[in-house]
Amino acid sequence: MPFCTEHAAGRGIARYDPLVRPGRLLVEGCICVLVLVCVLAVYACTHVSEACSLISRSPAREPIAIASTMTGLFWSVSPDNGTLRLAEAAGGSSELERREQSFRLEWGASGKYFCLRWLGDLRLVEVAVPPAGGASTLHVGRIRCDHRSQHFQMRGSSLYNVGGLSFVDMRVLGALGKESIRTRVQLVSLPELHDEFEHRALELLANATEGRPPQARAV
């Protein structure tokens, strides 16, 4: 409802100003939108981009563990058949050994992708896409980081496989073109394992030279 502010000079005519002015509404609306954008940006920097920031500051070879943001379970490699699954963190009451959940992030020459080398026997994580469709499988396979199925990128808070053209969902390995809450992961830095990977490589080389099969060593 309008209210009387003053009389027009020399005429005694009351002038009314509206309580709500369009210009004022526009300014206040812009301020609210700006505040909301700032809040969302802060959230993105502190939560959504944690894994991405770890990637950006990683050296050429960074030991890591990979955990599902939704479940808290870790990527684990089965020593029996080399397939990947989600499991509780190793140690404590868990029967898993730490090596089963330890990987080394290794950047490709172009710097556009990286490979994930498993500590168990130093093979690389790769996606196998069946020729006739169906679910893909995630396992450790070759040694050299030279195939698109082994190439990963961090997109948002999820791992994207270049060869499979898909975000990686450990529960449903299919063609996922969009990031979801099920694909988001946390990369946990393991700097204490830098030397362990080098020792493991020398051990495997010695075993190969002597004709002995490689033995997975507990960490």
Contacts in CASP RR format, 6 or more apart in sequence:
PFRMAT RR
TARGET T0000
AUTHOR 0000-0000-0000
METHOD contacts of the structure
MODEL  1
MPFCTEHAAGRGIARYDPLVRPGRLLVEGCICVLVLVCVLAVYACTHVSE
ACSLISRSPAREPIAIASTMTGLFWSVSPDNGTLRLAEAAGGSSELERRE
QSFRLEWGASGKYFCLRWLGDLRLVEVAVPPAGGASTLHVGRIRCDHRSQ
HFQMRGSSLYNVGGLSFVDMRVLGALGKESIRTRVQLVSLPELHDEFEHR
ALELLANATEGRPPQARAV
1 19 0 8 1.000
2 16 0 8 1.000
2 17 0 8 1.000
2 18 0 8 1.000
2 19 0 8 1.000
3 16 0 8 1.000
3 17 0 8 1.000
3 19 0 8 1.000
4 14 0 8 1.000
4 15 0 8 1.000
4 16 0 8 1.000
5 15 0 8 1.000
5 16 0 8 1.000
5 17 0 8 1.000
6 14 0 8 1.000
6 15 0 8 1.000
7 13 0 8 1.000
7 14 0 8 1.000
7 15 0 8 1.000
8 14 0 8 1.000
8 15 0 8 1.000
48 156 0 8 1.000
48 157 0 8 1.000
49 156 0 8 1.000
49 157 0 8 1.000
50 157 0 8 1.000
50 186 0 8 1.000
50 187 0 8 1.000
51 154 0 8 1.000
51 156 0 8 1.000
51 157 0 8 1.000
51 184 0 8 1.000
51 185 0 8 1.000
51 186 0 8 1.000
51 187 0 8 1.000
52 154 0 8 1.000
52 156 0 8 1.000
52 157 0 8 1.000
54 62 0 8 1.000
54 64 0 8 1.000
54 187 0 8 1.000
54 189 0 8 1.000
55 105 0 8 1.000
55 114 0 8 1.000
55 154 0 8 1.000
55 187 0 8 1.000
58 105 0 8 1.000
58 107 0 8 1.000
58 189 0 8 1.000
60 106 0 8 1.000
60 107 0 8 1.000
61 104 0 8 1.000
61 105 0 8 1.000
61 106 0 8 1.000
61 107 0 8 1.000
61 194 0 8 1.000
61 197 0 8 1.000
62 104 0 8 1.000
62 105 0 8 1.000
62 189 0 8 1.000
63 102 0 8 1.000
63 103 0 8 1.000
63 104 0 8 1.000
63 105 0 8 1.000
63 119 0 8 1.000
63 189 0 8 1.000
63 190 0 8 1.000
63 191 0 8 1.000
63 192 0 8 1.000
63 193 0 8 1.000
63 194 0 8 1.000
63 196 0 8 1.000
63 197 0 8 1.000
64 102 0 8 1.000
64 103 0 8 1.000
64 104 0 8 1.000
64 105 0 8 1.000
64 187 0 8 1.000
64 188 0 8 1.000
64 189 0 8 1.000
64 190 0 8 1.000
65 74 0 8 1.000
65 75 0 8 1.000
65 101 0 8 1.000
65 102 0 8 1.000
65 103 0 8 1.000
65 187 0 8 1.000
65 188 0 8 1.000
65 190 0 8 1.000
66 74 0 8 1.000
66 75 0 8 1.000
66 101 0 8 1.000
66 103 0 8 1.000
66 116 0 8 1.000
66 159 0 8 1.000
66 185 0 8 1.000
66 186 0 8 1.000
66 187 0 8 1.000
66 188 0 8 1.000
67 73 0 8 1.000
67 74 0 8 1.000
67 75 0 8 1.000
67 89 0 8 1.000
67 185 0 8 1.000
67 186 0 8 1.000
67 188 0 8 1.000
68 74 0 8 1.000
68 86 0 8 1.000
68 170 0 8 1.000
68 182 0 8 1.000
68 184 0 8 1.000
68 185 0 8 1.000
68 186 0 8 1.000
69 157 0 8 1.000
69 181 0 8 1.000
69 184 0 8 1.000
69 185 0 8 1.000
69 186 0 8 1.000
70 181 0 8 1.000
70 182 0 8 1.000
70 184 0 8 1.000
71 86 0 8 1.000
72 186 0 8 1.000
73 86 0 8 1.000
73 87 0 8 1.000
73 88 0 8 1.000
74 86 0 8 1.000
74 87 0 8 1.000
74 88 0 8 1.000
74 89 0 8 1.000
74 90 0 8 1.000
74 101 0 8 1.000
75 84 0 8 1.000
75 85 0 8 1.000
75 86 0 8 1.000
75 101 0 8 1.000
75 103 0 8 1.000
75 170 0 8 1.000
75 185 0 8 1.000
76 84 0 8 1.000
76 85 0 8 1.000
76 86 0 8 1.000
76 87 0 8 1.000
76 90 0 8 1.000
76 96 0 8 1.000
76 100 0 8 1.000
76 101 0 8 1.000
77 83 0 8 1.000
77 84 0 8 1.000
77 100 0 8 1.000
77 101 0 8 1.000
77 118 0 8 1.000
77 120 0 8 1.000
77 125 0 8 1.000
77 139 0 8 1.000
77 140 0 8 1.000
78 84 0 8 1.000
78 85 0 8 1.000
78 100 0 8 1.000
79 100 0 8 1.000
79 120 0 8 1.000
79 216 0 8 1.000
81 139 0 8 1.000
82 123 0 8 1.000
82 139 0 8 1.000
82 140 0 8 1.000
82 141 0 8 1.000
83 137 0 8 1.000
83 138 0 8 1.000
83 139 0 8 1.000
84 125 0 8 1.000
84 138 0 8 1.000
84 139 0 8 1.000
84 140 0 8 1.000
84 170 0 8 1.000
85 170 0 8 1.000
86 170 0 8 1.000
86 171 0 8 1.000
87 94 0 8 1.000
87 96 0 8 1.000
87 100 0 8 1.000
87 101 0 8 1.000
88 94 0 8 1.000
88 96 0 8 1.000
89 101 0 8 1.000
90 96 0 8 1.000
90 97 0 8 1.000
90 98 0 8 1.000
90 100 0 8 1.000
90 101 0 8 1.000
91 98 0 8 1.000
97 216 0 8 1.000
97 218 0 8 1.000
97 219 0 8 1.000
98 218 0 8 1.000
98 219 0 8 1.000
99 119 0 8 1.000
99 120 0 8 1.000
99 216 0 8 1.000
99 217 0 8 1.000
99 218 0 8 1.000
99 219 0 8 1.000
100 120 0 8 1.000
102 118 0 8 1.000
102 119 0 8 1.000
102 120 0 8 1.000
102 190 0 8 1.000
102 193 0 8 1.000
102 196 0 8 1.000
102 219 0 8 1.000
103 116 0 8 1.000
103 117 0 8 1.000
103 118 0 8 1.000
103 119 0 8 1.000
103 125 0 8 1.000
104 116 0 8 1.000
104 117 0 8 1.000
104 119 0 8 1.000
104 193 0 8 1.000
104 197 0 8 1.000
105 114 0 8 1.000
105 115 0 8 1.000
105 116 0 8 1.000
105 187 0 8 1.000
106 114 0 8 1.000
106 115 0 8 1.000
106 116 0 8 1.000
106 117 0 8 1.000
106 145 0 8 1.000
107 113 0 8 1.000
107 114 0 8 1.000
108 114 0 8 1.000
108 115 0 8 1.000
108 145 0 8 1.000
108 151 0 8 1.000
112 153 0 8 1.000
113 151 0 8 1.000
113 152 0 8 1.000
113 153 0 8 1.000
113 162 0 8 1.000
114 151 0 8 1.000
114 152 0 8 1.000
114 153 0 8 1.000
115 124 0 8 1.000
115 125 0 8 1.000
115 145 0 8 1.000
115 150 0 8 1.000
115 151 0 8 1.000
115 152 0 8 1.000
116 124 0 8 1.000
116 125 0 8 1.000
116 150 0 8 1.000
116 152 0 8 1.000
117 123 0 8 1.000
117 124 0 8 1.000
117 125 0 8 1.000
117 145 0 8 1.000
117 197 0 8 1.000
118 124 0 8 1.000
118 125 0 8 1.000
118 140 0 8 1.000
119 193 0 8 1.000
119 196 0 8 1.000
119 197 0 8 1.000
119 200 0 8 1.000
119 219 0 8 1.000
120 200 0 8 1.000
120 216 0 8 1.000
120 217 0 8 1.000
121 140 0 8 1.000
121 204 0 8 1.000
121 214 0 8 1.000
121 216 0 8 1.000
122 143 0 8 1.000
122 197 0 8 1.000
122 200 0 8 1.000
122 201 0 8 1.000
122 204 0 8 1.000
123 140 0 8 1.000
123 141 0 8 1.000
123 142 0 8 1.000
123 143 0 8 1.000
124 140 0 8 1.000
124 141 0 8 1.000
124 142 0 8 1.000
124 143 0 8 1.000
124 144 0 8 1.000
124 145 0 8 1.000
124 150 0 8 1.000
125 138 0 8 1.000
125 139 0 8 1.000
125 140 0 8 1.000
125 141 0 8 1.000
125 150 0 8 1.000
125 152 0 8 1.000
126 138 0 8 1.000
126 139 0 8 1.000
126 140 0 8 1.000
126 141 0 8 1.000
126 142 0 8 1.000
126 147 0 8 1.000
126 149 0 8 1.000
126 150 0 8 1.000
127 136 0 8 1.000
127 137 0 8 1.000
127 138 0 8 1.000
127 149 0 8 1.000
127 161 0 8 1.000
127 163 0 8 1.000
127 164 0 8 1.000
127 166 0 8 1.000
127 168 0 8 1.000
127 173 0 8 1.000
128 136 0 8 1.000
128 137 0 8 1.000
128 138 0 8 1.000
128 139 0 8 1.000
128 149 0 8 1.000
129 136 0 8 1.000
129 149 0 8 1.000
129 163 0 8 1.000
129 164 0 8 1.000
130 136 0 8 1.000
134 174 0 8 1.000
135 172 0 8 1.000
135 173 0 8 1.000
135 174 0 8 1.000
136 164 0 8 1.000
136 166 0 8 1.000
136 173 0 8 1.000
136 174 0 8 1.000
137 173 0 8 1.000
138 168 0 8 1.000
138 170 0 8 1.000
138 173 0 8 1.000
142 150 0 8 1.000
145 151 0 8 1.000
148 162 0 8 1.000
148 163 0 8 1.000
148 164 0 8 1.000
149 161 0 8 1.000
149 163 0 8 1.000
149 164 0 8 1.000
151 161 0 8 1.000
151 162 0 8 1.000
151 163 0 8 1.000
152 159 0 8 1.000
152 160 0 8 1.000
152 161 0 8 1.000
152 162 0 8 1.000
152 168 0 8 1.000
153 159 0 8 1.000
153 160 0 8 1.000
153 162 0 8 1.000
154 160 0 8 1.000
154 187 0 8 1.000
155 167 0 8 1.000
155 179 0 8 1.000
156 179 0 8 1.000
157 179 0 8 1.000
157 184 0 8 1.000
157 185 0 8 1.000
158 167 0 8 1.000
158 168 0 8 1.000
158 179 0 8 1.000
158 180 0 8 1.000
158 183 0 8 1.000
158 184 0 8 1.000
158 185 0 8 1.000
159 167 0 8 1.000
159 168 0 8 1.000
159 183 0 8 1.000
159 185 0 8 1.000
160 166 0 8 1.000
160 167 0 8 1.000
160 168 0 8 1.000
161 167 0 8 1.000
161 168 0 8 1.000
164 175 0 8 1.000
165 175 0 8 1.000
165 177 0 8 1.000
166 174 0 8 1.000
166 175 0 8 1.000
166 176 0 8 1.000
166 177 0 8 1.000
167 176 0 8 1.000
167 177 0 8 1.000
167 178 0 8 1.000
167 179 0 8 1.000
167 180 0 8 1.000
167 183 0 8 1.000
168 176 0 8 1.000
168 183 0 8 1.000
169 176 0 8 1.000
169 180 0 8 1.000
169 182 0 8 1.000
169 183 0 8 1.000
171 182 0 8 1.000
172 182 0 8 1.000
176 183 0 8 1.000
193 219 0 8 1.000
196 219 0 8 1.000
200 217 0 8 1.000
203 214 0 8 1.000
203 217 0 8 1.000
204 214 0 8 1.000
207 213 0 8 1.000
207 214 0 8 1.000
207 215 0 8 1.000
208 214 0 8 1.000
END
